[in-house]
């Protein structure tokens, strides 16, 4: 199955759309930025996400392991970045492509 064959559920319209269409749809009608996780789910402030791969955090000398739960994310206004907190790491910004909504 390729990405062209994959479909995701669009919560705004209530329809299944292709993954490529979902990736290009980054703003809503009112101009707000839509942030999607690795599988196409729409993320919002306060959501909990799980990492889908091991990530080395630059400057912290620490690696976040796959499956790590990140609580209470905040959207940054960028369609690909989310701001979050994790024990011992201040100012952690993650790419939305490396997380999955819980």
C-alpha positions, -999 to +999 in steps of 0.1 A: +000+000+000+015+033-010+006+067+005-015+074-026-037+044-016-041+055+020-071+074+032-076+094+064-108+106+081-113+144+078-130+155+111-140+188+097-159+175+067-168+141+081-155+124+049-126+100+041-100+118+019-067+106+004-036+111+025-020+133-001-051+157+000-049+157+038-012+166+037-018+196+015-048+208+035-030+229+062-054+257+070-091+259+079-117+282+065-111+308+093-073+308+086-062+287+116-033+263+109-042+226+110-015+203+125-017+166+116+002+138+132+020+110+114-012+091+105-033+122+096-052+129+129-057+165+136-038+177+167-051+204+192-037+222+222-037+199+253-036+166+233-014+137+244+009+122+218+032+092+215+066+091+197+067+068+168+106+066+166+136+072+188+146+109+187+179+123+199+174+157+215+201+182+205+217+201+234+201+178+261+223+148+256+192+126+259+173+103+236+135+100+237+125+064+230+098+052+207+065+050+226+073+078+250+041+097+261+042+134+257+013+151+276-003+185+270+011+197+237+008+232+224+005+242+188+031+268+175+013+282+145+035+261+122+018+231+105+048+208+112+059+218+148+044+212+182+057+226+215+058+203+246+073+196+279+093+166+290+111+159+323+145+176+322+141+192+288+129+228+285+116+243+253+112+209+235+098+213+199+088+182+180+080+177+144+044+165+139+055+137+116+072+119+145+042+117+168+008+099+169-022+112+187-032+091+217 
